[in-house]
Amino acid sequence: MAPKWRELADRLAESIKRGEYEPGKRLPHIRDLVEAGEGSKSTVHAAYKALEAEGLVTSSRGHGTVVRQQTPLKRLGIARYDKAKWRDSDEVAFIADRVASGRSYRRGEQTQTVSRVEAPPAVASAHGLPAGSEVYARARLVKEGEQPTHTLTSYYRPEHVEGTRIVNPTPGPAGRGGGFRVLYDAGYEIDHMKEELSARVPTSEEVRLLQLPPGEPVVELHRTTYTADGTVVEFAIGVHAATRFAWEYDFKVPDSARDQKTEERGPSAE
């Protein structure tokens, strides 16, 4: 026979899969299940820890045990930065991901702090700044409902953003169209970017902040954003809960050999 905690965990898992406990909803307090005759405090606690290890719930102080979203968000690649979204409309990147995933969103699900700091080495290198230079750091925590999904900190040269909405610490995107629209209005239209991804073990602070279950890795993103003349106008570092995103890229396949031949021939004579 399975231990009592395993039986309880299996029953709760079935209830979650049937939708009786929806994503974002808290499971009953341990004491409530104890009073309902589901077992001792240690039995219920062991069942909840099993559900957490299986990725069905997250547990944290102050939040209780909460059912996780089982379908990961689409994290769009190129399409999330379409200029029509942020320049001509008001669909910043994290909202574009939610729309593509068929999920609801609230602008207040992105919180932020803004500070002027000494550039970390990777930031100074990306911006081509000498060590010790100051930059603006715009740090965001993004949630889906009550569930954190990722952090993103963007670093800017002060001369690019001083006096703009980017340095306003009001929660939510930096006004209509977000940070890219602010840069556009300031004369720094983004033209191309580079994204680098790596998976790693989270720090203890990231486990707390993102409410990660035991054993879940994070995906760290480095994004460098350029204008057409190669000026770096943003360097961003994101930390994403690995199982909360499905990364999607749709792009034209390059043919560098053909492009090189075209350049060598030059423009056709008239």
C-alpha positions in Angstrom: 0.0 0.0 0.0 1.1 3.5 -0.8 1.8 5.7 2.2 -1.1 8.0 3.3 0.7 11.2 2.1 1.1 9.6 -1.4 -2.6 8.8 -1.6 -3.5 12.3 -0.6 -1.0 13.8 -3.1 -2.5 11.6 -5.9 -6.1 12.7 -5.0 -5.1 16.4 -5.0 -3.2 15.9 -8.3 -6.3 14.5 -9.9 -8.4 17.4 -8.6 -5.9 19.8 -10.1 -5.9 18.0 -13.5 -9.8 18.0 -13.5 -9.8 21.8 -12.9 -11.2 21.7 -9.5 -8.3 23.8 -8.4 -7.5 26.3 -11.2 -4.1 27.8 -11.9 -3.3 30.6 -9.5 -5.7 29.2 -6.8 -4.4 28.3 -3.4 -4.9 24.8 -2.1 -6.5 24.5 1.4 -4.4 25.4 4.4 -2.7 22.3 5.9 -4.7 22.7 9.1 -8.0 22.7 7.1 -7.1 19.3 5.6 -6.0 18.0 9.0 -9.4 19.0 10.5 -11.1 17.4 7.5 -9.5 14.1 8.4 -7.1 13.9 5.5 -4.2 13.0 7.9 -1.8 14.5 10.3 0.0 17.7 9.7 3.1 15.9 8.6 1.1 13.8 6.2 -0.5 16.8 4.5 2.8 18.6 4.5 4.5 15.6 2.7 1.7 15.5 0.2 2.1 19.2 -0.6 5.9 18.8 -1.0 5.3 15.9 -3.4 3.0 18.1 -5.5 5.6 20.8 -5.5 8.4 18.4 -6.6 6.1 17.2 -9.4 5.7 20.8 -10.7 1.9 21.0 -10.0 2.1 23.7 -7.3 4.4 26.3 -5.8 4.8 27.0 -2.1 6.1 30.1 -0.5 5.8 32.0 2.8 2.9 34.5 2.6 1.4 32.9 -0.5 0.6 29.4 0.6 0.5 26.5 -1.8 -0.7 27.7 -5.2 -1.6 25.7 -8.3 0.8 26.4 -11.2 -0.2 27.2 -14.8 0.4 23.9 -16.6 0.5 25.4 -20.2 3.7 27.5 -20.6 3.5 30.9 -22.1 4.7 31.4 -25.7 7.8 33.5 -25.5 7.8 34.9 -29.0 11.1 35.6 -30.8 11.3 38.1 -33.6 7.5 38.7 -33.6 7.4 40.2 -30.1 9.5 43.1 -31.2 7.4 44.0 -34.3 7.4 47.8 -34.6 3.7 47.8 -35.4 3.1 46.6 -31.9 4.9 49.2 -29.8 5.4 52.1 -32.3 1.9 52.2 -33.8 -0.1 50.5 -31.1 0.4 49.8 -27.3 1.5 46.2 -27.2 4.7 45.9 -25.3 6.7 42.7 -25.6 5.3 40.8 -22.5 1.8 41.7 -23.6 2.5 40.4 -27.1 3.5 37.1 -25.5 0.2 36.9 -23.6 -1.8 37.7 -26.7 0.0 35.0 -28.7 -0.7 32.6 -25.9 -4.4 33.4 -25.7 -4.0 34.5 -22.1 -5.3 37.6 -20.3 -3.0 40.3 -18.9 -3.1 43.4 -16.7 -0.6 46.2 -17.2 0.0 46.2 -13.4 1.4 42.6 -13.7 4.7 44.3 -14.5 6.3 46.1 -11.5 9.5 48.0 -11.6 12.2 50.0 -9.8 14.5 52.5 -11.5 17.9 53.5 -10.1 21.1 55.0 -11.3 23.9 52.5 -10.6 27.5 51.7 -11.5 27.4 49.6 -14.6 28.2 45.9 -13.9 31.1 44.6 -16.1 28.8 42.9 -18.7 26.7 46.1 -19.0 29.7 48.3 -19.3 31.1 46.0 -22.0 27.9 45.9 -24.0 27.5 49.7 -24.0 31.2 50.3 -24.6 31.6 52.2 -21.4 34.7 52.4 -19.2 34.6 50.6 -15.8 32.9 52.7 -13.1 30.5 54.4 -15.5 26.9 55.0 -14.3 23.8 53.7 -16.1 20.1 53.6 -15.4 18.8 50.2 -14.4 15.1 49.6 -15.0 14.3 46.4 -13.1 10.9 44.6 -13.7 9.2 41.6 -12.1 6.5 40.2 -14.4 3.7 38.1 -13.1 0.8 36.2 -14.6 -1.9 36.8 -12.1 -0.1 36.1 -8.8 2.5 33.8 -10.4 5.9 35.4 -11.2 7.2 34.4 -14.6 10.4 36.3 -15.1 12.5 39.3 -14.2 14.0 41.7 -16.7 16.5 44.5 -16.0 17.3 47.0 -18.8 20.4 49.2 -18.6 20.6 52.5 -20.5 23.1 55.2 -21.0 21.9 58.3 -19.0 22.3 60.6 -22.0 19.8 58.4 -23.9 17.0 58.4 -21.3 17.5 61.2 -18.9 14.1 63.1 -18.4 12.1 60.4 -20.2 9.4 58.1 -19.0 12.0 55.3 -18.8 13.4 56.7 -15.6 9.9 57.2 -14.1 9.5 54.4 -11.5 5.7 54.2 -11.8 4.7 50.5 -12.0 3.9 49.1 -15.4 5.3 49.7 -18.9 6.9 53.1 -19.6 3.8 54.7 -21.0 2.2 53.9 -24.4 4.4 51.5 -26.4 6.8 51.0 -23.5 10.6 51.6 -23.5 11.1 51.1 -27.2 8.6 53.8 -28.0 10.3 56.1 -25.5 13.6 55.6 -27.3 11.9 56.0 -30.7 10.4 59.4 -29.6 13.8 60.4 -28.3 15.4 59.8 -31.8 16.8 56.3 -31.1 14.8 54.0 -33.3 15.7 50.4 -32.6 16.8 48.5 -35.7 18.2 45.1 -34.7 19.1 43.2 -31.6 21.0 40.2 -30.4 19.6 37.7 -27.8 21.8 35.1 -26.0 20.2 32.4 -23.9 21.7 30.1 -21.3 20.2 27.7 -18.7 21.5 27.6 -15.1 20.7 26.8 -11.5 18.9 29.7 -9.9 20.2 31.6 -6.9 18.4 31.4 -3.6 17.0 34.9 -4.2 15.7 33.9 -7.6 14.0 30.9 -6.1 12.3 33.2 -3.6 11.4 35.9 -6.1 10.1 33.6 -8.9 8.6 31.1 -6.4 10.4 28.2 -8.1 9.7 24.6 -7.1 12.7 22.5 -6.1 15.0 21.6 -9.0 13.6 24.0 -11.5 16.3 25.8 -13.6 16.1 29.3 -15.0 16.9 30.6 -18.5 19.0 33.7 -18.5 18.6 36.1 -21.4 21.0 38.8 -22.5 19.5 41.2 -25.0 21.5 43.9 -26.8 19.4 46.4 -28.8 21.0 48.6 -31.5 20.0 51.5 -33.7 20.7 51.3 -37.5 24.1 52.9 -37.0 25.1 50.3 -34.4 24.6 52.4 -31.3 23.6 50.2 -28.3 20.6 51.8 -26.7 19.6 49.0 -24.3 21.3 46.0 -22.7 18.9 43.8 -20.8 19.3 40.8 -18.5 16.3 38.6 -18.0 15.8 35.6 -15.7 13.0 33.3 -16.7 11.4 30.3 -14.9 12.3 27.5 -17.4 9.0 25.6 -17.3 6.8 28.7 -17.6 7.8 29.5 -21.1 7.9 27.9 -24.5 10.4 29.8 -26.7 9.2 30.3 -30.3 11.2 31.7 -33.2 9.9 32.2 -36.8 12.4 33.7 -39.2 13.6 33.8 -42.8 16.4 31.3 -43.4 19.5 33.3 -44.5 21.5 32.5 -47.6 24.8 34.3 -47.1 26.5 32.7 -50.2 23.7 34.1 -52.5 23.8 37.5 -50.8 27.6 37.6 -51.2 27.3 36.9 -54.9 24.7 39.6 -55.3 27.0 42.1 -53.6 29.9 41.1 -55.8 27.9 41.6 -59.0 26.8 45.0 -57.8 23.8 46.9 -59.1 22.7 45.9 -62.6 23.5 48.3 -65.3 20.7 50.1 -67.0 
